[in-house]
Amino acid sequence: MKKVAIVTGGARGIGLGISLALAKEGWSLAVCGVRDAKLAKSGLDALYATGADILYVQADVSKSEDRAQLVEDT
């Protein structure tokens, strides 16, 4: 079974570092951020370059409906 991680804030800063480490270890990732995917492009490009399966979900985890959508999309 493939390992899947949800990483909030995973396209920049510390979250990106965590995402990159997991991707390099073979994890598939659902990366969550409040920014539009176009604004997260540089971080996402670094993740795509690892060859890992990456899903970007624009969501605000402080909102219950966004959390539910994140889990459903994942």
Secondary structure, DSSP 8 states (H G I E B T S, - for coil): ---EEEEETTTSHHHHHHHHHHHHTT-EEEEEESS-TTTTHHHHHHHHTTT--EEEEE--TTSHHHHHHHHHH-
